């Protein structure tokens, strides 16, 4: 089992591609990245660390927009 770091920007979810052996190492790395972003004046995104089987990919499914316009 590995832990995958996911970043959230508004309603979008991004797979960081970063995998960790423990949840603690995943969380602490995300916290450190957040502190570095704050030091340069940027607001860090929210994040979560989720367990995932080794060698497996994460598939994120999002509901489509009901708008007739593509923007």
C-alpha positions as CSV (number, residue, x, y, z in Angstrom):
1,X,0.0,0.0,0.0
2,X,1.2,3.5,-0.9
3,X,-0.3,6.9,-0.2
4,X,-1.1,9.2,-3.1
5,X,-1.0,13.0,-2.7
6,X,-4.0,14.7,-4.3
7,X,-4.2,18.5,-4.7
8,X,-7.6,20.4,-5.0
9,X,-7.9,23.6,-6.9
10,X,-11.5,24.9,-6.7
11,X,-13.5,22.0,-8.1
12,X,-10.6,20.3,-9.9
13,X,-8.6,17.4,-8.5
14,X,-5.0,16.8,-9.6
15,X,-3.0,13.6,-9.0
16,X,0.4,14.9,-7.9
17,X,2.0,11.6,-9.0
18,X,3.8,11.6,-5.7
19,X,3.5,8.4,-3.7
20,X,4.7,7.8,-0.2
21,X,5.2,4.7,2.0
22,X,3.3,6.2,5.0
23,X,0.4,8.6,5.4
24,X,2.6,10.7,7.8
25,X,5.3,11.2,5.1
26,X,2.6,12.2,2.6
27,X,1.0,14.7,4.9
28,X,4.3,16.2,6.1
29,X,5.5,16.7,2.5
30,X,2.2,18.4,1.5
31,X,2.5,20.7,4.6
32,X,6.1,21.6,3.7
33,X,5.0,22.5,0.1
34,X,2.2,24.6,1.5
35,X,4.7,26.5,3.8
36,X,7.0,27.1,0.9
37,X,4.1,28.5,-1.2
38,X,3.1,30.8,1.6
39,X,6.7,32.1,1.9
40,X,6.5,33.4,-1.7
41,X,3.0,34.9,-1.2
42,X,0.9,32.1,-2.8
43,X,-2.1,30.4,-1.2
44,X,-1.5,26.7,-1.2
45,X,-4.2,24.4,-2.5
46,X,-6.0,22.0,-0.2
47,X,-4.8,18.4,-0.3
48,X,-5.5,14.9,0.9
49,X,-3.4,11.7,1.1
50,X,-5.3,8.6,0.0
51,X,-4.2,4.9,0.2
52,X,-3.7,3.2,-3.1
53,X,-2.4,-0.2,-4.0
54,X,1.2,-0.3,-5.3
55,X,1.4,-0.1,-9.1
56,X,-2.3,0.9,-9.5
57,X,-3.4,4.2,-11.1
58,X,-6.1,6.5,-9.8
59,X,-9.0,7.2,-12.0
60,X,-11.0,10.4,-11.2
61,X,-14.5,10.6,-12.5
62,X,-16.2,14.0,-12.5
63,X,-19.8,14.7,-13.4
64,X,-20.2,16.6,-16.7
65,X,-21.5,20.1,-16.9
66,X,-25.2,20.6,-17.8
67,X,-24.4,23.8,-19.6
68,X,-24.9,24.1,-23.4
69,X,-21.9,26.3,-23.6
70,X,-18.3,24.9,-23.5
71,X,-17.1,27.6,-21.1
